């Protein structure tokens, strides 16, 4: 993966992953629903992301349309791997125990987690 996206860049990526493609105005309007941010701030973030290779830009239309150049799955995997390494000494168990200890998972969520663990265990057998 290229450079890891910043927190602000992840917000932009989440919007673009959801929409498929978006103009700066599209992204700005979505961001403005949850927090105060200026249009020029959104524009600058997206220009930086384009320069980093996180976004591509279609300049054929009247307004520039941006697309993600990094997949959501690859980005999430890379960030989680880095987070586990830096925060939990590389231990997935510590991460899971901490996450489950901080929330109150429903019976359905516990069953899904159990099924996922069974699937992982069966792969190793």
N, C-alpha and C positions, 0 to 999 in steps of 0.2 A: 504494500500500500504506500501511497505517497505520504506527505506530511499528515500527521493526525490533526483533525479539525478541532478548532477551539470550541468552547461552549456556545458562543454566538453562531459560529459556522454550523454546528450541529443542529441548531434551531432552524437555520435556513435549509440545510439538507433535509431535515424531517419534512418540511413543507414541500420541497421539490420532489422528494420521494413519493409523497402522498399525491401530488398533482401530476407528476410525470414531467412537466415542464412548466416554467412560470417566468413572467416578467418581474422586474424589480418591484413594480407597483403591486402585482399579485402577492409577492412575498411580504412586502411592507404591510399590506392590509391585513394579512393573516397574523403577522407579528404584533400589530397594533391592537389586536383583540385582547391580548394578554398582558401587554406592557407598553409603557410609553417609549417610543423610539422614533427618531426622525427619519424621513425618507432618505436623506443624504447619508445617514449612518448605514442604513440597509444597502444602499447603492455601493458604498465603500467596502462593506463586508463582502458583497457579491463580486466586486471587482478584484478584491484580494483573493477570493476563492478561485476565480477564473485564472489569475496569475499563478496560483499554486497548482492548478490542474484539477481542482476538486469539481469545477463546473466547466461546461462547454457553453458556447454562446452562438446562437444563430443570428447573424446580422443581416439576413436577407429581407426580413420584414421591417416594417416601419419602426417597431419597437423590438429591442433585443429580447430574445427568449432564451432562457438558461435551462440546461439539463445537467443532472448529476453525472459526473464522470467516475464516481466511486459507488459501488453497490452498497445498499443498506446492510445486507448480511455480512459482507467482508469488513465493512467499517465497524459494525457492532462486535464481530469476532475479535478484531484487532484491539479495539478499546477494552473489551472485557479481559482479554489475555494480558494486556498491559496493566490494567487495574488489579487483577488477581496477583500478578507478579509483584507490583509495587506496594500494594496495600495488605495483602494476605500472605506474603512470602511464597507465592506460587501455589498456595493450597486452595483448591476449589472447595474442599470440605469446609474450611474456615469461612469462606464467602457464603456458602449455602447455609451453614449454621447461623451465621450473623443475620442473613436476610430473613430466614424463617423465624429467628428469635425476635426480630423487629416488627413482624407482622402477625396477623391472626388469620392464617390460611383457612379457607373453607374446606369442608370435607371433600368437595369436588376437586379443589386445587391439590389437596393432599393425594387423592387418588391419581390425578394426572402426573404428579411428581413421582409417585410410586411406579406408575406404568413407564415413565421415562427412564427411571433407574433400572427397572427390569429389562428394558430394551438395551440399555448400555451394557448391562451385565451379560445378556444373551449374546451380544456381539463378541464379547471377550471369551466366551466358552467355546 
